[in-house]
Amino acid sequence: MAIVQQTPNRLTLHFFPWFIWILSGFSLVALPIFFTVVVQSIPQTLTCKRLPTAQINCQLTTFILPPLLSKKVEIKNLQAAKFNRNPEDNNQTQQQQLVLLTKKETVIFSSYKTYKPLLTASKMLDTESRINNFINNSNQQSLELETGNYILYWCLGLITAYSIGFMIIMGEANVCEFHSDRTYMTKKQRWLFLFTKTTKYPLQDIQDVKLEWEYHKMKIYRVTLSLSNGKTVPLSTYYANYLKSQKKIKASAEEIKNFLSLPQI
C-alpha cells in the first residue's frame, strides 16, 4: 500500500492491484487479435435466394464481438464469386480474398493474410465453386454457406466474459483512511470503481500494525491491523504488487504506527 495523503488528523492509503488489471486488460486486447488475425475464426453466413425474376439476392451476416452481435450486408443481383490471392508463392504468407460480384458493386466475402496458403486456398476455392454453381444452376432456389469456426468463436466469447468477470471480482482496490479527529479508521473496498463496501474500525481497538507475507516465487507483502478482540484486518485483500519491495511496504506500516502512536518494534 502507498500513503498518498497525510495530515495531522488524517492518513490515507491506496492499494490498486495493477497486476490483475494489466493481465485482464491484456487478455481482453490480445485474445480477440489472436482469434481474428491468427486463428481467423470469425463466423460468416451467406444466405441467397433466387427470385421469380431470376435475380439472386443475398444477405451476408458477419458475427462480431460479442458473439451475440452481428453485421448484415444486403447483396442484390449476385453475378459471380471470385477468389483472388497475391502473391502466388505458397511457401510464404499470402493475402487471400473472396469477393462477390454484382452489377453495381463488389462485396468482400472474406479477406485476410493467411499463414497456411494451400489450406485456406482450398477452402476458399470450394466456397467459390459452390456459390458459382448455385448461380449457374437455375433449379437451385436457395443457398446457405457458413464460414469460420463457431466453436472457437464462442470460446472467445466465454474467455472474454471470464476476463471481464475476473477483473470485476478480483480487481479489488482498497482505500484506507485513518481519522484521529473522528476516532475511527475507514476501509473502502472498490470493484472497478463501480461498487464500494465501507467498513469502520475504532482506532482504540487497533493494538498493532504488522507486515504479513506470502511466497510466490518471491516474498510479497501486505499490511495488517491487529485488533483488541484478537481479529486481524488486512488493509488490502491481496498481497502487494510484485514490483513493491518489502522496504516500501514496511515504511507504510511504520507510518501508520507513528500516526496511531503505537510502539515501534
C-alpha positions in Angstrom: 0.0 0.0 0.0 1.1 3.5 -0.7 0.5 6.6 1.5 -1.0 9.2 -0.8 -2.1 11.8 1.8 -1.1 12.6 5.3 -2.2 15.5 7.6 -2.0 15.7 11.4 -5.6 14.4 11.7 -5.8 12.1 8.6 -3.8 9.4 6.9 -4.9 7.9 3.6 -3.5 4.8 1.9 -4.3 3.3 -1.5 -3.9 -0.2 -2.9 -4.6 -0.9 -6.5 -4.0 -4.4 -7.9 -2.2 -3.3 -11.1 -1.0 -6.8 -11.9 -4.6 -8.1 -12.1 -5.8 -5.1 -14.1 -2.9 -5.4 -16.6 -3.3 -9.1 -17.1 -7.1 -8.9 -17.6 -6.7 -5.9 -19.9 -4.0 -7.6 -21.9 -6.2 -10.7 -22.4 -9.2 -8.5 -23.5 -7.0 -7.0 -26.2 -4.7 -9.9 -27.1 -7.3 -12.7 -27.3 -9.6 -11.0 -30.0 -6.5 -10.2 -32.0 -5.3 -13.8 -31.8 -8.6 -15.3 -32.8 -9.3 -12.9 -35.6 -5.8 -12.5 -37.1 -4.0 -15.7 -36.3 -6.9 -18.3 -36.0 -9.1 -16.3 -38.3 -12.3 -17.8 -37.0 -14.8 -15.0 -37.4 -18.0 -16.8 -38.4 -19.9 -15.6 -41.5 -23.2 -16.7 -43.1 -24.2 -16.1 -46.7 -27.8 -16.7 -47.4 -29.0 -16.4 -51.1 -32.4 -16.7 -52.7 -33.4 -16.9 -56.3 -36.3 -14.5 -57.1 -39.0 -15.3 -59.7 -37.3 -12.8 -62.0 -34.2 -15.0 -61.9 -32.4 -12.3 -59.9 -30.3 -13.6 -57.0 -30.4 -11.6 -53.7 -28.2 -12.4 -50.8 -27.5 -11.4 -47.2 -24.1 -11.6 -45.7 -24.0 -11.8 -41.9 -20.8 -11.3 -40.1 -20.7 -12.0 -36.3 -18.7 -9.5 -34.3 -17.7 -9.2 -30.7 -19.5 -10.1 -28.5 -20.9 -13.1 -30.4 -24.5 -12.1 -29.9 -23.9 -9.0 -32.2 -23.8 -9.2 -36.0 -23.4 -7.1 -39.0 -25.6 -7.7 -42.1 -25.0 -6.6 -45.7 -27.6 -6.9 -48.4 -26.3 -8.0 -51.8 -28.7 -7.6 -54.7 -28.4 -9.2 -58.1 -25.4 -11.5 -57.4 -23.5 -12.3 -60.6 -20.5 -14.4 -59.5 -17.9 -15.2 -56.8 -14.2 -14.7 -57.5 -11.2 -15.8 -55.5 -8.1 -13.6 -55.5 -4.7 -14.2 -54.0 -1.3 -12.4 -54.1 1.5 -13.4 -54.3 1.5 -16.8 -55.8 4.3 -18.2 -53.6 2.6 -20.8 -51.4 5.6 -21.1 -49.1 5.1 -17.6 -47.7 2.2 -15.7 -46.1 -0.4 -14.8 -48.6 -3.2 -12.2 -48.9 -6.3 -14.1 -50.0 -9.7 -12.6 -50.8 -13.1 -14.0 -51.9 -15.4 -11.4 -53.4 -19.0 -11.4 -54.5 -19.6 -9.6 -57.8 -22.9 -7.7 -58.7 -23.8 -5.4 -61.5 -23.2 -2.3 -59.3 -20.6 -3.3 -56.7 -18.1 -5.8 -55.3 -18.6 -7.1 -51.8 -15.8 -8.7 -49.9 -17.0 -12.1 -48.5 -13.7 -12.9 -46.7 -10.3 -11.3 -46.8 -7.2 -12.0 -44.6 -3.5 -12.7 -44.7 -3.1 -16.4 -44.2 -0.1 -18.3 -42.9 -1.3 -21.5 -44.5 -1.9 -20.5 -48.1 -2.6 -24.0 -49.5 -5.0 -25.0 -46.8 -7.0 -21.8 -46.8 -7.0 -21.5 -50.6 -8.6 -25.0 -50.9 -11.4 -23.9 -48.6 -12.0 -20.6 -50.4 -11.9 -22.2 -53.8 -14.5 -24.7 -52.6 -16.7 -21.8 -51.4 -16.2 -20.0 -54.7 -17.3 -23.1 -56.6 -20.4 -23.7 -54.5 -21.6 -20.1 -55.0 -20.9 -20.1 -58.7 -22.6 -23.5 -59.1 -25.7 -22.1 -57.4 -25.7 -19.0 -59.7 -25.5 -21.2 -62.8 -28.0 -23.8 -61.7 -31.4 -22.3 -62.2 -33.1 -25.2 -60.4 -31.5 -24.4 -57.1 -33.6 -21.9 -55.4 -31.5 -21.1 -52.3 -28.1 -21.4 -50.9 -26.7 -21.0 -47.3 -23.0 -21.1 -46.6 -21.2 -20.8 -43.2 -17.6 -20.0 -42.8 -15.3 -19.6 -39.7 -15.2 -21.7 -36.6 -18.2 -21.1 -34.4 -16.9 -23.2 -31.5 -13.7 -21.2 -31.3 -15.7 -18.0 -31.6 -18.0 -18.9 -28.7 -14.9 -19.9 -26.7 -13.5 -16.5 -27.4 -16.8 -15.0 -26.1 -16.6 -17.1 -22.9 -13.0 -16.3 -22.3 -13.8 -12.6 -22.8 -16.7 -12.8 -20.4 -14.4 -14.6 -17.9 -11.7 -11.9 -18.2 -14.3 -9.2 -17.5 -15.7 -11.1 -14.6 -12.3 -11.8 -13.2 -11.4 -8.1 -13.4 -14.6 -7.1 -11.7 -14.4 -9.7 -8.9 -10.6 -10.0 -8.4 -9.6 -6.5 -9.3 -10.5 -5.1 -5.9 -9.0 -1.8 -4.9 -8.7 -0.6 -1.3 -8.7 2.9 0.2 -8.0 3.1 3.9 -8.4 6.3 5.9 -7.3 6.9 9.5 -9.2 9.8 11.1 -7.8 10.8 14.5 -10.3 13.5 14.9 -13.2 11.1 14.3 -11.6 8.2 16.3 -12.1 5.6 13.7 -10.5 4.0 10.6 -12.4 3.5 7.4 -11.7 0.8 4.9 -13.3 1.1 1.4 -13.2 -1.9 -0.9 -13.9 -0.9 -4.5 -14.5 -3.1 -7.6 -13.8 -1.2 -10.9 -14.8 1.9 -9.0 -18.4 0.9 -9.6 -19.2 -0.9 -6.3 -18.0 0.1 -2.9 -18.1 -1.5 0.5 -17.2 0.6 3.5 -16.2 -0.7 6.9 -15.3 1.3 10.0 -13.0 0.3 12.9 -12.5 2.3 16.1 -8.9 3.5 16.4 -8.8 2.4 20.1 -9.3 -1.2 19.1 -6.1 -1.2 16.9 -3.3 -2.8 19.0 -0.6 -3.3 16.4 0.3 -2.9 12.7 2.0 -5.9 11.2 3.6 -6.9 7.9 2.4 -10.2 6.5 3.9 -12.0 3.6 3.4 -15.0 1.3 5.8 -16.7 -1.0 5.0 -16.9 -4.8 8.4 -17.4 -6.3 9.3 -14.4 -4.2 8.0 -12.8 -1.0 5.0 -10.5 -1.4 3.6 -8.4 1.4 0.6 -6.6 2.9 -0.1 -4.6 6.0 -2.5 -6.0 8.6 -4.0 -4.4 11.7 -4.3 -6.4 14.9 -7.4 -5.6 16.9 -8.1 -5.9 20.7 -10.6 -8.7 20.1 -8.0 -10.9 18.5 -9.1 -10.4 15.0 -6.9 -9.1 12.2 -7.9 -6.6 9.4 -5.7 -6.7 6.2 -5.6 -3.3 4.6 -5.7 -4.9 1.2 -7.3 -8.2 0.2 -4.3 -9.1 -1.9 -0.7 -9.0 -1.1 1.3 -6.1 -2.6 2.1 -5.8 -6.3 5.2 -7.9 -7.2 7.1 -4.7 -8.0 6.6 -3.4 -4.5 9.6 -4.0 -2.2 9.4 -5.0 1.4 11.1 -1.8 2.3 8.3 0.3 0.9 5.5 -1.8 2.4 7.3 -1.7 5.8 7.6 2.1 5.5 3.8 2.3 5.1 3.3 0.1 8.2 5.6 2.3 10.2 3.9 5.5 9.1 0.6 4.0 10.4 2.2 3.1 13.7 3.5 6.7 14.1 0.2 8.1 13.2 -1.6 5.9 15.8 1.2 6.5 18.3 1.8 2.7 18.6 5.1 1.4 19.9 7.7 0.5 17.2 9.4 -2.9 17.3 
